[in-house]
Structure formats: C-alpha cells, structure tokens
C-alpha cells in the first residue's frame, strides 16, 4: 500500500492538483483520499531593529494537507508518474506500507 501526503500553502493549487490526480486515475482504480488537518503557524517580527520593542508585526502561514492512498502496485505506478508533474508549491511525502 502506498500513501502520499500532499501539503501546500496555497489551498486552491492543492485542490486543483488533487482533482487532476483523480481525473488521470480512472474511476476503475481504487485511489482514495482524505483531507488532513490544516496547520497554522505565526511569525512575529520587530518593526524597528533599534528601538520600540512593543511595535511588532505578526504573519500567519497556513499549511493545507491531503492524504492519497493506493492499494495496488499498478495504481502506485500511475500515482508516482503523476507526482512528477506536480506544481512547485505542492510538497509530496511518500509513505510505503507493507
């Protein structure tokens, strides 16, 4: 069984790539997937490098995650070929279970 965890900061790009994967893998194949919990991280910076420590600026970053599961070797080969054409902003983590 092959599991691929996709993550991206851009939700629209991730959802379009997931639709592309489901479109390319025919409905005959058993490729399932589910949305994972999105993560939020904050970054705080000082506005002035010299004085006014109270003056700060905060930025938030959201990371959206999705999990795709393949049960057979044939589906796994198709999925790995599709991952070669993924967008730059989408990261793929491949997990192999026996």
N, C-alpha and C positions, 0 to 999 in steps of 0.2 A: 504494500500500500504506500502511496506517495502523497505527502501533504505539502502544500505550498502556501506559505504565509506571505501575503502581499501587504505592503504598507506604503503610505504616501501622505504628504502634507496637503495635497490637492484632492479633495473628495470627488470632484467631477471627473478628473482624469482617471482615478482609480475605478470609478463606476463604469466609465466607457471602456476601459481595458477588460473589465470583468465581463461586460456584455459581448465584447469581441471574442473572448475565450469561449463563452458559451455558444456563440454563433459558429465559430470554427469547429468546435467539437460538436458533432451532430447530436440530435436528440436520442439517437440509438445508444450512445455511450453513456455510461453511468458516472458522470462527474458531478459531484455535489459540492456545495459550498455554503458558508455562513459568515455573517458579519461578526467581527470581534469588537471588543470594547475599544472605543477611541480614547486616546490619551492626550492630556493637556499638560504642557509644561510652560513655566513662566521664567522670564529672564528680566532681571532688574539692573538698570544701569544708572550711574550718576550723570546728571545733565551737564554739570560743570566739573572738570577734572581738578579744580583748585580749591574751591570753597563751596558752601551751600550743600552740605550733605543731605539736608532734608529735601532738596529738589531732585527727585528721581523719576525715571521713566520705566514703565513696565511693558513688556511684549509677551504675547501669548502665542504658543505654537500648538496646533492640533495635529495629531497623527492618527490617521484612519487606517484600520486593519481589516483584512478579509482572509478567510481560510478556504482553500480549494482542496478537495480530497478526491483522489483517483484510486480505484480498486484493482485495476488490471494493468499489466505491463504495456499493452497496446495504447491505452489511454494515457499512460505516463509518458510514452514517447511523443505522442501528439502534443501534450501539455508542455514538455520541455522544448519542443520546437517553437511553440508559440511564445514561450518566455524569452526567446532570443530577440523577438521583435517588440519587446515591451518598451514603454516610454522611459525616458531618463529619470523622471521624478518618481517612478514606482520601483520600490525595492522588493526583491523576492528572496525569501528564505526557504530552502528546500529541506524537508524532513522526510527521511525514509524509515518506514516501519516494516518489520518483517513478521 
